[in-house]
Amino acid sequence: MNVKKSVTTRIARYLITVIIFAGIMTTFALGIMVSNRSDAEQINVSGSLRYQSYRILHNLRNHPDLLYQDLREYRKSLHSLSLSQIDTQILVPKELKSAYHDLIASWGEMEKIALNRDINAYDANLADYVSQVDRFVFALQRFAERKLIITSVVIVASMLLIIALVASITAFVKKQVAAPLQQLTRASVQVQMRNFQHVPLDVNRSDELGNLAQAFTQMSSELSKIYSNLEERIAEKTQKLTQTNRTLSMLYHCSQALSGTDMNSDHLRGVMKNVMLTEHLRALELVLIADDTHILLGEPSENFNWQSVDVGDDNNRIGELRWQTGLPCPDPRTLENIGQMLGRSLYFSQTQRQQQQLLLMEERSIIARELHDSLAQVLSYLQIQLTLLKHNLNKDAPDAKSKSLAIIGDFEQALTGGYTQLRELLSTFRLTVQEANLKLALEQVIDSLRNQTSIRMRVTCSLPSHVFNAQQLVHVLQIVREAVLNAIKHSKANLIEVIAHTNEDGEQEIIIRDDGVGIPSLDEPEGHYGLRIMEERSRQLNAQLTIKNRPTGGTEVCIVL
């Protein structure tokens, strides 16, 4: 910074000049005012000289003994300090000094006349002397007035000059300081409002404000570059975040679309179309190995290279996903995730279809076995009875008719039993297929039997539903049904309870009990196979079946898994 052109230094110099000038003028005025303090005294003393000169004349005539005293007092007044200062005061005109010296010389002549006691000569010269004293007093008065005028003129001129200096300093500050600061303030407000093309500042000045304007202009230019760079980066980040958001949304929708749905060509085409639009792909192709599925979207070009990712994993490669990129280029990891999602979904769909086939085969096996163990035996028995009936009808024995009627009775009984077993099997299979909830399945078994009796029946179940698979659930429900039917037919009970819980030993068990008369024996009558079928089903469940009478009365059937 150039010190010679420093604004603060120039303002300081101007102010110092005003102060010095004001000090000089004040000192001058004070000096004149101090000198004016003796003007009144000089006029008074000079005026008293006329009175004293007349008193000397009076005392010469009437009191000659007081002559020396009057002369001493007159001499003292004439040479008083206030009048003696006329020779030493500044700005005293020569005429006043000459008048004072002439007055002293004239009084020397008058004093001699008085000492000679020449009253007539004193009286004759007194008038001229007094006139000389009057002229001296008038000269003192004019000198005092002249000093007052000079003081007033100096003060007025000083005030005007000070006002002019202050006005010039104000104009200088306004032009050289206030105006640049206002421009700088406007520029700062514009920069604050993100307008970096602010009003032009005077950067050519060689003072502090010029340096400040240059620094502010440079700072504004750098801020403009930084702000522009930030805007570009923010726009780029916003675009990337928007694309990322679209990609995440696409991945989410694809995940939702690929989960829990049977995969077919139309469904896969819809998922691929969503991926292609979101990632701005030029072409997208899916090739599946297992079923020779080939899906192509877009218009591939020979000018662009294909990129690919395997669908599935290394151990189970299902197919290949290929694409040609457009603008902007997608993230390869996104397409890799799409390939993994397609692989998992297709593998899950295949596994699900296989599982459904296995479940269907298992259900068919269960139904076939149940039909074989129940209806097949009944039909075999009916076939045997039918053969016996034909054989008896061909005989002419007298008891042939009674035997035929007995066979027909057994036939009807077996047919009724087979029909009952068929309905039970249909009810059991319907529950097994429709419900996977153990408690609800048990309740529906009991509800299907309530219309056959007035006995109260209650179900309590705390076992989880995943304890049994489909085949085991059929055995459990059939055992429970057989036990409850036996209780309805033979127990004469008031309450039948079905309890499925975990006992004190941590074993899972199912209990069917009543409060009736109890079971007399575990030996079944001829032609009845309910207890044996229950035992066989328990063996299929790998469970222990116990049938016993309760100490409080009634029968308890317990299945311990």
C-alpha positions in Angstrom: 0.0 0.0 0.0 1.3 3.5 -0.9 1.5 5.5 2.3 1.6 8.8 0.5 -1.8 8.1 -1.0 -3.3 6.5 2.1 -6.8 7.7 2.7 -6.5 7.6 6.5 -3.2 9.5 6.4 -4.7 12.2 4.2 -7.8 12.6 6.4 -5.5 12.7 9.5 -3.4 15.4 7.9 -6.5 17.4 7.0 -7.8 17.1 10.6 -4.4 18.0 12.0 -4.3 21.1 9.8 -7.8 22.2 11.0 -6.7 21.6 14.6 -3.5 23.5 14.1 -5.2 26.4 12.4 -8.0 26.5 15.0 -5.3 26.5 17.7 -3.4 29.4 16.1 -6.6 31.4 15.7 -7.6 30.6 19.2 -4.2 31.6 20.5 -4.3 34.8 18.5 -7.8 35.7 19.8 -6.8 34.8 23.3 -3.7 37.0 23.0 -5.8 40.0 21.9 -8.4 39.3 24.6 -5.6 39.2 27.2 -4.2 42.5 25.9 -7.8 44.0 26.0 -7.8 43.5 29.8 -5.6 46.6 30.3 -7.5 48.8 27.8 -10.2 49.8 30.3 -7.6 50.4 33.0 -5.5 52.6 30.6 -8.6 54.6 29.6 -9.5 55.0 33.3 -6.0 56.0 34.3 -5.7 58.4 31.4 -9.1 59.9 32.2 -8.0 60.4 35.8 -5.0 62.5 34.6 -7.4 65.3 33.7 -9.0 65.2 37.1 -5.6 65.2 38.9 -4.3 68.1 36.8 -7.3 70.2 37.9 -6.9 69.1 41.5 -3.2 70.2 41.4 -4.4 73.7 40.3 -7.0 73.7 43.0 -4.5 72.7 45.7 -2.0 75.3 44.4 -4.5 77.9 45.2 -5.9 76.5 48.4 -3.6 73.9 49.8 0.0 74.5 48.6 1.3 72.1 51.2 -0.3 69.1 49.3 1.6 70.0 46.1 4.3 67.4 46.4 1.8 64.7 47.3 -0.4 65.5 44.3 2.6 65.5 42.0 3.7 62.1 43.3 0.3 60.7 42.7 0.1 62.2 39.3 3.5 60.9 38.4 2.5 57.5 39.6 -0.6 57.5 37.5 1.2 58.8 34.4 3.9 56.0 34.8 1.5 53.3 35.9 2.0 49.7 34.7 -1.0 49.8 32.4 0.2 52.9 30.6 3.8 51.7 30.6 2.7 48.6 28.7 2.0 50.8 25.6 5.6 50.6 24.7 5.7 46.7 25.0 2.2 45.8 23.7 1.9 44.1 20.2 0.1 45.9 17.4 0.3 49.3 19.3 0.4 52.0 16.6 3.3 54.5 16.6 0.9 57.4 16.9 -0.3 56.1 20.3 3.3 55.6 21.5 4.2 59.2 20.3 1.1 60.6 22.0 2.1 58.9 25.2 5.7 60.2 25.1 4.5 63.7 24.2 2.1 63.5 27.1 5.0 62.6 29.4 7.1 65.5 28.0 4.2 68.0 28.3 3.7 67.0 31.9 7.4 67.6 32.6 6.8 71.2 31.6 3.7 71.4 33.7 5.3 69.9 36.7 8.1 72.5 36.6 5.5 75.2 36.5 3.8 73.7 39.4 7.0 73.4 41.4 7.7 77.1 40.8 4.2 77.7 42.1 3.4 79.8 39.1 -0.4 79.4 39.3 -1.1 81.7 36.4 1.3 80.0 34.0 -0.1 76.6 35.2 -3.6 77.7 34.6 -2.7 79.1 31.2 -1.1 75.9 30.0 -3.6 73.6 31.7 -6.2 73.8 28.9 -3.7 72.7 26.3 -2.5 69.9 28.4 -5.9 68.6 29.1 -6.6 68.7 25.4 -3.5 66.6 24.9 -4.7 64.2 27.5 -8.1 64.0 25.7 -6.4 63.2 22.5 -4.3 60.5 24.2 -7.5 59.0 25.7 -9.2 59.1 22.3 -6.2 57.4 20.8 -6.4 54.6 23.5 -10.1 54.2 22.7 -9.5 53.9 19.0 -6.7 51.4 19.6 -9.0 49.3 21.7 -11.8 49.5 19.1 -9.3 48.6 16.4 -8.2 45.5 18.4 -11.8 44.5 18.9 -12.5 44.8 15.2 -9.3 42.9 14.3 -10.3 40.1 16.8 -13.8 39.9 15.3 -12.5 39.8 11.8 -9.9 37.1 12.7 -12.6 35.0 14.5 -15.1 35.3 11.6 -12.4 34.6 9.1 -11.2 31.7 11.1 -14.7 30.3 11.4 -15.3 30.6 7.7 -11.9 29.1 6.9 -12.6 26.2 9.4 -16.0 25.7 7.8 -14.4 25.7 4.4 -11.8 23.1 5.6 -14.5 21.0 7.2 -16.6 21.2 4.0 -13.6 20.2 1.9 -12.8 17.3 4.2 -16.4 16.2 4.2 -16.5 16.3 0.4 -13.2 14.4 0.3 -14.5 11.7 2.7 -17.8 11.5 0.8 -16.0 11.1 -2.5 -13.0 9.1 -1.5 -14.4 7.0 1.4 -18.2 7.0 1.6 -18.9 6.5 -2.1 -16.5 3.5 -2.4 -17.9 2.1 0.8 -21.4 2.4 -0.6 -20.3 0.6 -3.8 -18.6 -2.0 -1.7 -21.8 -2.5 0.4 -24.0 -2.8 -2.7 -21.5 -5.3 -4.1 -21.5 -7.3 -0.8 -25.4 -7.4 -0.8 -25.4 -8.6 -4.4 -22.8 -11.3 -3.5 -25.0 -12.2 -0.6 -27.9 -12.6 -3.0 -25.7 -15.0 -5.1 -25.2 -12.3 -7.8 -21.5 -12.4 -8.4 -21.7 -10.0 -11.3 -21.8 -7.1 -8.8 -21.4 -3.4 -9.5 -17.9 -2.5 -10.7 -15.5 -1.3 -8.0 -12.6 1.1 -8.4 -9.7 -1.3 -8.3 -7.2 1.2 -9.8 -6.9 3.3 -6.6 -3.6 3.1 -4.8 -5.1 3.4 -1.3 -6.7 1.1 1.3 -10.1 1.2 -0.4 -8.5 0.4 -3.7 -6.8 -2.6 -2.2 -10.1 -3.6 -0.5 -12.0 -3.3 -3.8 -9.4 -5.3 -5.6 -9.4 -8.0 -2.8 -13.3 -8.1 -2.8 -13.4 -8.3 -6.6 -10.9 -11.2 -6.6 -12.9 -12.9 -3.7 -16.1 -12.5 -5.6 -14.6 -14.0 -8.8 -13.3 -16.9 -6.8 -16.6 -17.4 -5.0 -18.3 -17.3 -8.4 -16.1 -20.1 -9.7 -16.5 -22.1 -6.4 -20.3 -21.6 -6.5 -20.5 -22.6 -10.2 -18.4 -25.7 -9.4 -20.6 -26.5 -6.4 -23.7 -26.1 -8.5 -22.3 -28.5 -11.2 -21.3 -31.0 -8.5 -24.7 -30.7 -6.8 -26.4 -31.2 -10.1 -24.2 -34.2 -10.8 -24.8 -35.6 -7.4 -28.5 -35.0 -7.7 -28.6 -36.7 -11.0 -26.7 -39.7 -9.6 -28.9 -39.8 -6.5 -32.0 -39.6 -8.7 -30.7 -42.5 -10.9 -29.8 -44.4 -7.7 -33.2 -43.8 -6.3 -34.8 -45.0 -9.6 -32.5 -48.1 -9.6 -33.4 -48.9 -6.0 -37.0 -48.5 -6.7 -36.6 -50.7 -9.8 -34.8 -53.3 -7.7 -37.5 -53.2 -5.1 -40.3 -53.6 -7.6 -38.4 -56.3 -9.4 -37.9 -58.1 -6.1 -41.6 -57.8 -5.3 -42.5 -59.0 -8.7 -40.1 -62.0 -8.7 -41.1 -63.2 -5.2 -43.9 -65.7 -4.7 -45.1 -65.7 -8.3 -45.0 -68.4 -10.9 -42.4 -67.3 -13.5 -43.5 -67.3 -17.1 -42.4 -65.5 -20.2 -44.9 -62.6 -19.9 -43.9 -62.1 -16.3 -40.2 -62.1 -17.0 -40.7 -59.8 -20.0 -42.5 -57.2 -17.7 -39.6 -57.3 -15.2 -37.0 -56.9 -18.0 -38.9 -54.0 -19.5 -38.8 -52.2 -16.2 -35.1 -52.8 -15.9 -34.5 -51.6 -19.5 -36.4 -48.4 -19.1 -34.8 -47.6 -15.7 -31.2 -48.3 -16.7 -31.5 -46.7 -20.2 -30.4 -49.9 -21.9 -30.3 -50.2 -25.7 -31.1 -53.9 -25.7 -31.7 -56.6 -23.0 -31.8 -60.3 -23.6 -32.5 -63.3 -21.3 -31.6 -66.8 -22.3 -32.7 -69.8 -20.1 -31.0 -73.1 -20.6 -33.6 -75.4 -19.0 -36.7 -74.6 -21.1 -35.0 -72.8 -24.1 -36.6 -69.5 -23.1 -35.3 -66.6 -25.2 -36.6 -63.0 -24.5 -35.2 -60.0 -26.3 -36.1 -56.4 -25.7 -34.9 -53.3 -27.6 -33.0 -53.0 -30.9 -29.4 -54.4 -30.6 -26.7 -52.7 -32.6 -23.5 -54.2 -34.1 -21.7 -51.0 -33.1 -22.1 -51.8 -29.4 -20.6 -54.6 -27.4 -22.7 -57.1 -25.4 -22.2 -57.4 -21.7 -23.4 -60.4 -19.9 -23.9 -62.0 -16.4 -24.8 -65.5 -15.5 -28.3 -66.1 -14.1 -28.0 -68.4 -11.1 -24.8 -69.4 -9.3 -21.7 -71.5 -10.1 -23.3 -74.8 -9.0 -26.7 -74.2 -10.7 -26.4 -72.0 -13.8 -29.9 -71.4 -15.1 -29.2 -69.0 -18.0 -27.6 -65.8 -19.1 -28.6 -62.1 -19.0 -27.1 -59.9 -21.8 -27.4 -56.2 -22.5 -26.1 -53.3 -24.6 -25.7 -50.0 -22.7 -27.1 -46.6 -23.6 -26.6 -43.2 -22.1 -26.1 -42.8 -19.2 -24.2 -46.0 -18.7 -25.8 -48.2 -15.9 -23.8 -49.6 -13.0 -22.8 -53.2 -13.9 -23.5 -54.2 -10.3 -27.2 -53.3 -10.8 -27.4 -55.8 -13.7 -25.5 -58.4 -11.7 -28.1 -58.0 -8.9 -30.9 -58.4 -11.4 -29.2 -61.5 -12.7 -28.9 -62.9 -9.1 -32.6 -62.0 -8.4 -33.7 -63.7 -11.6 -31.6 -66.8 -10.8 -33.0 -67.0 -7.2 -36.6 -66.4 -8.4 -36.4 -69.0 -11.2 -34.6 -71.5 -9.0 -37.3 -70.9 -6.3 -40.0 -71.3 -8.9 -38.6 -74.6 -10.1 -38.1 -75.8 -6.6 -41.6 -74.8 -5.7 -43.0 -76.7 -8.7 -41.0 -79.7 -7.7 -42.2 -79.4 -4.1 -45.8 -79.2 -5.2 -45.3 -82.3 -7.3 -43.8 -84.1 -4.4 -46.6 -83.0 -2.1 -49.2 -84.0 -4.7 -47.5 -87.5 -5.0 -47.4 -87.7 -1.2 -51.1 -86.8 -0.9 -51.9 -89.4 -3.5 -49.9 -92.0 -1.7 -51.7 -91.2 1.6 -55.1 -91.4 -0.1 -54.2 -94.7 -1.8 -52.9 -96.2 1.4 -56.0 -95.2 3.4 -58.3 -96.5 0.7 -56.3 -99.8 0.7 -56.4 -100.1 4.5 -60.1 -99.4 4.8 -62.3 -99.6 1.7 -60.1 -102.3 0.0 -60.5 -104.6 3.0 -64.3 -104.0 3.1 -64.6 -104.6 -0.6 -62.6 -107.8 -0.3 -64.8 -109.0 2.5 -67.9 -108.1 0.5 -66.5 -110.1 -2.5 -66.0 -113.2 -0.2 -69.5 -112.8 1.2 -70.9 -112.4 -2.3 -69.2 -115.7 -3.3 -70.6 -117.5 -0.3 -74.1 -116.1 -1.1 -73.9 -117.4 -4.7 -72.7 -120.8 -3.4 -75.6 -121.0 -0.9 -78.2 -120.0 -3.5 -77.1 -122.9 -5.7 -77.7 -125.4 -2.9 -81.1 -127.1 -2.2 -80.4 -127.6 1.5 -83.3 -126.7 3.8 -81.1 -124.1 5.8 -79.7 -122.5 2.6 -82.2 -119.7 2.8 -81.4 -118.8 6.4 -77.7 -118.9 5.7 -78.2 -116.6 2.6 -80.2 -114.2 4.7 -77.4 -114.1 7.3 -74.8 -113.5 4.6 -77.0 -110.7 3.2 -77.1 -109.2 6.8 -73.4 -109.3 7.1 -73.1 -107.9 3.6 -75.4 -104.9 4.6 -73.4 -104.4 7.8 -70.1 -104.4 6.0 -71.4 -102.1 3.3 -72.7 -99.6 5.9 -69.3 -99.8 7.7 -67.5 -99.2 4.4 -69.6 -96.2 3.6 -69.0 -94.8 7.1 -65.3 -95.2 6.7 -65.4 -93.5 3.3 -67.1 -90.5 4.8 -64.6 -90.4 7.6 -61.7 -90.5 5.1 -63.2 -87.8 3.0 -63.6 -85.5 6.0 -60.1 -86.3 7.2 -58.5 -85.7 3.7 -60.5 -82.4 3.3 -59.2 -81.1 6.7 -55.6 -82.2 5.8 -55.6 -80.4 2.5 -57.4 -77.2 3.5 -55.9 -76.6 7.0 -52.4 -76.7 8.3 -53.3 -75.5 11.7 -53.3 -78.4 14.2 -55.7 -76.8 16.7 -58.2 -75.8 14.0 -58.0 -79.3 12.4 -58.7 -81.0 15.7 -61.6 -78.6 16.3 -63.1 -79.3 12.9 -62.9 -83.1 13.6 -64.8 -82.7 16.8 -67.3 -80.3 15.2 -68.1 -82.9 12.6 -69.0 -85.4 15.4 -71.1 -83.1 17.6 -74.3 -83.9 15.6 -74.0 -87.6 16.6 -74.2 -87.1 20.3 -75.3 -84.8 23.2 -72.0 -85.3 25.0 -70.0 -82.1 25.6 -66.7 -82.1 23.8 -63.7 -79.8 24.3 -60.4 -79.3 22.5 -57.2 -77.9 24.1 -54.1 -77.6 21.9 -50.8 -76.0 22.7 -48.6 -77.9 20.2 -47.2 -76.0 17.2 -48.6 -76.8 13.8 -45.2 -77.8 12.3 -45.0 -80.9 14.5 -46.7 -83.1 11.9 -46.3 -83.3 8.1 -49.3 -84.0 5.9 -49.1 -87.9 6.2 -48.6 -87.8 10.0 -51.5 -85.3 10.4 -53.8 -87.8 8.6 -52.8 -90.6 11.1 -53.3 -88.2 14.1 -56.7 -87.0 13.0 -57.8 -90.6 12.2 -56.7 -91.8 15.7 -58.5 -88.9 17.4 -61.6 -89.5 15.3 -61.7 -93.2 16.1 -61.1 -92.7 19.8 -63.8 -90.0 20.0 -66.3 -92.2 18.1 -65.6 -95.1 20.5 -66.3 -92.8 23.4 -69.5 -91.6 21.8 -70.7 -95.1 21.2 -69.7 -96.9 24.4 -68.6 -94.5 27.2 -71.9 -93.0 28.3 -69.9 -90.0 29.3 -70.8 -86.4 30.0 -67.5 -84.9 28.7 -65.0 -85.9 26.1 -61.7 -83.9 26.1 -59.0 -83.8 23.4 -55.7 -82.4 24.8 -52.5 -81.8 22.7 -49.6 -80.5 24.8 -46.1 -81.1 26.1 -46.0 -83.2 29.3 -43.8 -82.8 32.3 -41.1 -84.9 30.7 -40.9 -82.6 27.7 -42.6 -85.1 25.4 -45.3 -84.2 23.0 -48.5 -86.1 23.5 -52.2 -86.2 22.5 -54.8 -87.4 25.0 -58.4 -88.3 24.3 -60.3 -89.0 27.6 -63.8 -89.1 28.9 -65.6 -89.5 32.3 -67.8 -92.5 31.3 -68.0 -96.1 32.3 -64.6 -97.0 31.0 -63.4 -99.8 28.6 -64.1 -103.3 29.8 -61.4 -105.0 27.7 -58.9 -104.2 24.9 -60.0 -107.3 23.0 -62.1 -106.3 20.1 -65.2 -108.3 18.9 -64.9 -110.3 15.7 -65.2 -108.0 12.6 -64.1 -104.9 14.4 -60.6 -103.5 13.7 -60.6 -99.9 15.2 -58.1 -100.5 18.0 -55.7 -102.5 15.7 -55.8 -99.7 13.1 -55.1 -97.1 15.9 -52.1 -99.2 17.0 -50.8 -99.4 13.4 -51.2 -95.7 12.8 -49.3 -95.0 16.0 -46.5 -97.2 14.8 -46.5 -95.1 11.6 -46.1 -92.0 13.7 -43.3 -93.6 15.7 -45.4 -93.0 18.7 -46.5 -95.0 21.8 -50.2 -95.7 22.1 -51.7 -96.3 25.6 -55.4 -97.1 26.3 -56.4 -97.4 29.9 -59.2 -96.7 32.4 -58.9 -93.5 34.4 -58.9 -93.8 38.3 -61.8 -91.3 38.5 -63.8 -93.2 35.8 -63.8 -93.2 32.1 -61.2 -94.1 29.4 -58.0 -92.4 28.4 -56.2 -92.8 25.0 -52.7 -91.3 25.1 -50.3 -90.9 22.1 -46.8 -90.0 23.2 -44.6 -88.9 20.3 
